[in-house]
């Protein structure tokens, strides 16, 4: 199943898996598109979320690699975090805070 993203919009956000909470998106910042990936650690009824800036190529890679919705486990979420969140510039992090 191929994912198609309309990049003419000013904002796009997608949750890949609701069970372990990770996803990606883009937003407009000073007239330029800023791409991001995020990953959340559940803590009872809230999440500690880290959102990092990624490249457009990484954004396109995620779009192709991940179906619209998956039932992911912790290992899949950790792989996503290690590939697209860790080592990237952090845009926002904290409890229940998303862009």
N, C-alpha and C positions, 0 to 999 in steps of 0.2 A: 504494500500500500504506500503510494507516494504522497508525501505531504507537500502541499502548495501554500506558500506564504505570500501574502500581498505586501510587498515592501514599499508601496506607495503610501501606506498609512503612517501616522505619526507615532503610534504606539502598538506594540504587539507583545503579548504575554501568553505563555503556555505552560501548564503543569504537565509533566510527562507521567509521573506516578503520584497519586494522592497518598498512597500508603507510606512511602518513605520520603516523599516531598522533595522533588527537584524539578527543574525546568529551565526555560530560557526565554529570551525575548529581545526587543529593541525599543528604543525611545529616541525622540529628537532632542538634541542638546545643542544650542547655538547654531541651529540650521543644519547640523550633521547627525546622521544616524549613529547611535551608540548601541552596540550589541552587548548583551549580558547573559550570564548563566548564574543560576542560584541553587543552593542546596540547604536543606533545613534539618536540624536535629530535633526530634520530638522531645518535649519535656512536659509530661502530663497533658494539659490542655493548650499548650502553646508551643512555639518552635523557636529555636535559635537559628537564624537564617543568615547566610553569607551570600552576597551578590557581588560577582566579579565581572569586570569588563573582558569581553572576548573579541576576537577578530570576526569579520564577516565570513571568512573562510570556515572558522570554527562553527559559526552559526549555521552555515549551509551544511556542514558535516553533521551536526546534531539533527537538523531537519531531515536529512537522508537516512541517518542511522537509527533514529527512534520513531516508532509508530506513534500515531496520535495519542494513544493511551496504552500504558502497559501496567501489568501487575508486577512491579519490581520488588526485589528483596534488598536487604541491606548491602549485599555485595555489589549489586548493580548500581545502587546509589553511591557507594564509595568509589566505584570505578568512574562514574560521572564526575564526582567531586574532585578526584585526583587528576582527571583529564582536563576539565573545563573551569574549575573554581580555584583549586590550589595553585599557587604560583602566578596568578593573574592579579592585576591591580584591583583592590577591593573598592567597590562603589558604596556599599552600605552593608552593615551587619548589626544584628541585635535581635532582641526578642520580638517576634511577630512583625518584622519590618521588611517590607518588599518595596521595590521601586514602583 
